[in-house]
């Protein structure tokens, strides 16, 4: 039985991937890395099914010692500190970059496979070309995005030296139990407080089931080392159409708000957030006032993934909120 090390299992994507591996009873002896002092309810559903190693990704010395004294046939690195969190710069770099470097070195030493969860954020919050492809210019417009760009760089360098690695770049992902951008959008529409810009905006979200299927495909199939794929719903969606759909599901009618704002106001808000060096609010203004979408045709074709569509699949979030 091969040994699998997986990180990020208390987050939306990692939890979904681990639960799917366990459900399908894939032939792996699984060790899950979790942060020390993590609340029990965040891993109680699988703690009896896997071995747990309580190590913070930012604790590079402890991680180094652990990897030195253990060997794995496959490392699936999904965990990371997400953007907009209030952590010092060195913690971000340790947790997101140096940990990846250590996993890569371990896989090189032991001839192991490495599957990495990157982010479409390597193209910046708003890509410089649409749809963004593998050839699109990288844009380190935040510390989080910089760590993903640099992590991909060291993986690709290792591939040239023989590492069997693959990279998946999910877009902003939605699913039950997550409280990121999609959740906040639905909540604001529910309260009729979501601001609408007076121009057509296209956005491209990712159903958690789609990125989960992509990770499982990599577990079950051979692929060309260095494979890197963007992962998102089959098509982007117009932001206004999505907001109207959410409103109909919750209120029974299209969205109506006095918060229909001129694009200049959004530009002003984004400018102020930049001057205050607030990455979270800068990205929030960008995400609802600029288009962002990605080339995913090759992902669906290679993996034969069942297509997901933000409308109506955003009901996953709506139902989760309405149950509370």
C-alpha positions as CSV (number, residue, x, y, z in Angstrom):
1,X,0.0,0.0,0.0
2,X,1.4,3.4,-1.0
3,X,1.8,6.1,1.6
4,X,0.1,9.4,0.8
5,X,0.7,12.7,2.7
6,X,-2.0,15.3,2.2
7,X,-2.2,18.9,3.5
8,X,-5.0,21.4,3.8
9,X,-7.6,18.8,5.0
10,X,-9.5,21.2,7.2
11,X,-10.1,23.6,4.3
12,X,-12.8,23.5,1.6
13,X,-10.8,21.8,-1.1
14,X,-8.6,19.5,1.0
15,X,-11.5,18.3,3.1
16,X,-13.5,17.4,0.0
17,X,-10.5,15.6,-1.6
18,X,-9.7,13.6,1.5
19,X,-13.4,12.6,2.0
20,X,-13.6,11.5,-1.6
21,X,-10.4,9.4,-1.4
22,X,-11.9,7.7,1.8
23,X,-15.3,7.2,0.2
24,X,-13.8,5.6,-2.9
25,X,-11.5,3.5,-0.7
26,X,-8.5,4.2,-2.8
27,X,-5.5,2.0,-1.9
28,X,-3.4,4.5,0.1
29,X,-2.1,4.6,3.7
30,X,-3.0,8.3,4.4
31,X,-1.3,10.8,6.7
32,X,-3.0,14.2,7.0
33,X,-1.1,17.3,8.1
34,X,-3.2,19.5,10.4
35,X,-2.3,22.7,12.3
36,X,-1.7,22.2,16.0
37,X,-4.7,23.2,18.2
38,X,-7.1,22.9,15.3
39,X,-10.7,22.6,16.6
40,X,-11.7,18.9,16.8
41,X,-14.9,19.5,14.8
42,X,-12.8,20.4,11.8
43,X,-11.3,17.0,11.4
44,X,-13.6,14.7,13.5
45,X,-15.2,13.1,10.4
46,X,-11.9,11.5,9.3
47,X,-9.6,11.4,12.3
48,X,-10.2,7.7,12.8
49,X,-9.5,6.9,9.2
50,X,-6.1,8.5,8.7
51,X,-3.0,9.1,10.6
52,X,-2.7,12.7,11.8
53,X,0.5,14.8,12.0
54,X,0.1,18.0,13.8
55,X,2.5,20.4,12.1
56,X,2.0,24.0,11.1
57,X,3.2,24.6,7.5
58,X,5.0,27.7,8.7
59,X,7.0,25.6,11.3
60,X,9.6,24.8,8.7
61,X,12.0,23.2,11.2
62,X,9.4,20.8,12.6
63,X,8.3,20.0,9.0
64,X,11.9,19.4,8.0
65,X,12.4,16.9,10.8
66,X,9.2,15.1,10.1
67,X,9.9,14.7,6.4
68,X,13.5,13.6,7.3
69,X,12.1,10.8,9.5
70,X,9.3,9.7,7.2
71,X,8.9,8.8,3.5
72,X,5.9,9.0,1.2
73,X,5.1,7.7,-2.2
74,X,2.9,10.7,-3.0
75,X,2.5,14.2,-1.5
76,X,-0.7,16.1,-2.3
77,X,-0.1,19.6,-1.1
78,X,-3.3,21.6,-0.9
79,X,-2.8,23.6,2.3
80,X,-1.8,27.2,2.3
81,X,-2.4,30.5,4.0
82,X,-5.0,32.3,1.8
83,X,-4.7,35.8,0.6
84,X,-5.9,38.7,2.7
85,X,-5.1,37.1,6.1
86,X,-3.3,39.2,8.7
87,X,-0.1,37.2,9.0
88,X,3.4,38.6,8.9
89,X,5.2,38.4,5.6
90,X,7.7,35.7,6.8
91,X,4.8,33.4,8.0
92,X,3.3,33.7,4.5
93,X,6.5,32.8,2.9
94,X,7.3,29.9,5.2
95,X,3.8,28.4,5.1
96,X,3.2,28.8,1.3
97,X,6.7,28.7,-0.3
98,X,9.3,27.1,2.0
99,X,6.9,24.2,2.8
100,X,6.4,23.6,-0.9
101,X,10.1,23.6,-1.4
102,X,10.6,21.0,1.4
103,X,7.9,18.7,-0.1
104,X,9.5,19.0,-3.5
105,X,12.9,18.0,-2.1
106,X,11.4,15.1,-0.3
107,X,9.7,13.8,-3.5
108,X,13.0,14.2,-5.4
109,X,14.9,12.3,-2.8
110,X,12.4,9.4,-2.6
111,X,11.3,9.3,-6.2
112,X,7.7,10.3,-5.1
113,X,4.9,11.9,-7.0
114,X,3.9,15.5,-6.1
115,X,0.5,17.0,-6.8
116,X,0.2,20.7,-6.0
117,X,-2.8,23.0,-5.5
118,X,-1.8,26.4,-6.9
119,X,-4.3,29.1,-7.8
120,X,-5.4,31.1,-10.8
121,X,-4.1,34.0,-8.6
122,X,-0.7,33.4,-10.3
123,X,-2.2,35.6,-13.1
124,X,-3.2,38.2,-10.6
125,X,-6.6,39.0,-9.2
126,X,-7.5,40.3,-12.7
127,X,-5.6,38.5,-15.5
128,X,-3.9,40.7,-18.1
129,X,-5.5,38.7,-20.9
130,X,-8.9,36.8,-21.1
131,X,-9.3,34.0,-20.9
132,X,-6.1,33.4,-18.9
133,X,-4.1,30.4,-20.2
134,X,-0.8,28.7,-19.2
135,X,1.0,31.3,-21.3
136,X,-0.6,34.3,-19.6
137,X,1.8,36.6,-17.9
138,X,2.2,36.0,-14.2
139,X,1.3,38.9,-11.9
140,X,2.5,38.9,-8.3
141,X,0.0,41.6,-7.2
142,X,-0.2,40.2,-3.7
143,X,2.1,38.3,-1.3
144,X,-0.1,35.3,-1.6
145,X,0.0,35.3,-5.4
146,X,3.8,35.7,-5.3
147,X,4.1,32.6,-3.1
148,X,2.1,30.6,-5.6
149,X,4.1,31.9,-8.6
150,X,7.4,31.0,-6.8
151,X,6.1,27.6,-5.7
152,X,5.2,26.8,-9.3
153,X,8.6,27.9,-10.4
154,X,10.5,25.5,-8.1
155,X,8.2,22.7,-9.0
156,X,8.8,23.2,-12.7
157,X,12.6,23.4,-12.1
158,X,12.3,20.1,-10.3
159,X,10.3,18.5,-13.1
160,X,13.3,19.3,-15.4
161,X,15.4,17.1,-13.1
162,X,12.9,14.2,-13.1
163,X,10.2,15.1,-10.6
164,X,6.8,13.6,-11.4
165,X,4.6,16.5,-10.5
166,X,1.3,18.1,-11.6
167,X,-0.2,21.5,-10.8
168,X,-3.9,22.3,-10.5
169,X,-5.0,26.0,-10.3
170,X,-8.5,26.3,-9.0
171,X,-10.4,29.5,-9.4
172,X,-12.3,30.9,-6.4
173,X,-14.0,27.9,-5.1
174,X,-17.5,27.5,-3.7
175,X,-19.0,24.8,-1.6
176,X,-20.7,24.2,1.8
177,X,-18.8,25.2,4.9
178,X,-16.6,27.9,3.2
179,X,-17.0,31.6,4.0
180,X,-15.0,33.2,1.2
181,X,-16.0,35.5,-1.7
182,X,-19.0,33.3,-3.0
183,X,-20.5,33.0,0.5
184,X,-20.1,36.7,1.2
185,X,-21.7,37.5,-2.2
186,X,-24.8,35.4,-1.5
187,X,-25.1,36.9,2.0
188,X,-25.0,40.4,0.6
189,X,-27.6,39.6,-2.0
190,X,-29.7,38.1,0.7
191,X,-29.5,41.4,2.6
192,X,-29.9,43.4,-0.6
193,X,-26.5,45.1,0.0
194,X,-24.5,43.7,-2.9
195,X,-23.2,46.6,-5.0
196,X,-23.7,46.3,-8.8
197,X,-21.4,48.2,-11.2
198,X,-23.0,49.7,-14.3
199,X,-21.0,47.6,-16.8
200,X,-21.0,44.0,-17.9
201,X,-18.7,41.8,-15.8
202,X,-17.8,38.1,-16.3
203,X,-16.6,36.0,-13.4
204,X,-15.4,32.4,-13.3
205,X,-16.0,30.4,-10.1
206,X,-15.1,26.8,-9.4
207,X,-17.5,24.2,-7.9
208,X,-15.6,22.3,-5.1
209,X,-16.8,19.0,-6.7
210,X,-15.0,19.9,-10.0
211,X,-11.6,20.6,-8.4
212,X,-12.1,17.4,-6.2
213,X,-12.6,15.3,-9.3
214,X,-9.5,16.8,-10.9
215,X,-7.4,15.8,-7.9
216,X,-8.8,12.3,-7.9
217,X,-8.1,12.0,-11.7
218,X,-4.5,12.7,-11.0
219,X,-4.4,10.0,-8.3
220,X,-5.9,7.4,-10.6
221,X,-4.3,8.2,-14.0
222,X,-0.9,8.7,-15.5
223,X,0.0,12.2,-16.7
224,X,2.9,14.0,-18.3
225,X,5.1,15.4,-15.5
226,X,4.8,19.2,-15.4
227,X,1.1,19.1,-16.3
228,X,-0.5,22.4,-15.2
229,X,-4.2,23.1,-15.6
230,X,-6.6,25.8,-14.7
231,X,-9.8,24.5,-13.0
232,X,-13.1,26.2,-12.9
233,X,-16.8,25.8,-13.9
234,X,-17.3,24.9,-17.6
235,X,-18.1,28.5,-18.5
236,X,-17.9,32.0,-16.9
237,X,-21.1,33.7,-15.9
238,X,-22.2,37.3,-16.0
239,X,-22.1,38.8,-12.5
240,X,-25.5,40.5,-12.9
241,X,-27.1,37.2,-14.1
242,X,-25.6,35.4,-11.1
243,X,-26.8,38.0,-8.7
244,X,-30.3,37.9,-10.2
245,X,-30.4,34.1,-9.9
246,X,-29.3,34.2,-6.2
247,X,-32.0,36.8,-5.6
248,X,-34.7,34.7,-7.3
249,X,-33.7,31.7,-5.2
250,X,-33.9,33.7,-2.0
251,X,-36.5,36.4,-2.6
252,X,-38.4,35.1,-5.6
253,X,-37.5,38.0,-7.9
254,X,-34.6,39.6,-9.6
255,X,-32.2,41.7,-7.6
256,X,-33.2,45.3,-7.0
257,X,-31.0,47.6,-5.1
258,X,-30.1,51.3,-4.8
259,X,-26.5,50.1,-4.8
260,X,-26.1,50.3,-8.6
261,X,-22.9,52.3,-8.7
262,X,-20.9,54.1,-11.4
263,X,-17.6,52.4,-12.3
264,X,-15.7,55.5,-11.2
265,X,-16.9,54.9,-7.6
266,X,-15.5,51.3,-7.7
267,X,-12.2,52.7,-9.2
268,X,-12.0,55.2,-6.3
269,X,-12.6,52.5,-3.7
270,X,-10.0,50.3,-5.3
271,X,-7.5,53.2,-5.3
272,X,-8.1,54.0,-1.6
273,X,-7.7,50.3,-0.7
274,X,-4.4,50.2,-2.6
275,X,-3.1,53.3,-0.8
276,X,-4.0,51.7,2.5
277,X,-2.2,48.5,1.4
278,X,-5.2,46.5,2.2
279,X,-5.0,43.4,-0.1
280,X,-8.3,42.0,1.0
281,X,-10.4,45.1,0.1
282,X,-8.4,45.8,-3.0
283,X,-9.2,42.3,-4.3
284,X,-12.9,42.7,-3.3
285,X,-13.3,45.8,-5.4
286,X,-11.5,44.2,-8.3
287,X,-13.5,41.0,-8.2
288,X,-16.8,42.8,-8.7
289,X,-15.7,45.5,-11.1
290,X,-13.5,43.7,-13.6
291,X,-13.9,40.5,-15.6
292,X,-11.9,37.5,-14.8
293,X,-12.1,34.1,-16.4
294,X,-9.8,31.2,-17.5
295,X,-9.2,28.7,-20.3
296,X,-10.4,25.3,-19.0
297,X,-11.2,23.4,-22.2
298,X,-8.1,21.3,-21.9
299,X,-8.9,20.4,-18.3
300,X,-12.4,19.1,-19.1
301,X,-11.2,17.3,-22.2
302,X,-8.2,15.6,-20.6
303,X,-10.0,14.5,-17.5
304,X,-13.4,14.0,-19.0
305,X,-14.9,15.9,-16.1
306,X,-18.7,16.3,-15.9
307,X,-19.3,20.0,-16.5
308,X,-20.4,22.2,-13.7
309,X,-22.2,25.5,-14.2
310,X,-22.2,28.3,-11.6
311,X,-25.9,28.8,-12.4
312,X,-27.5,26.8,-10.9
313,X,-24.7,25.1,-8.9
314,X,-24.4,28.2,-6.6
315,X,-27.4,26.7,-4.9
316,X,-24.8,24.7,-2.8
317,X,-24.1,28.0,-1.0
318,X,-27.6,29.3,-1.0
319,X,-29.0,26.1,0.6
320,X,-26.1,26.2,3.1
321,X,-27.0,29.7,4.1
322,X,-30.8,29.2,4.2
323,X,-30.4,26.2,6.5
324,X,-28.8,28.4,9.2
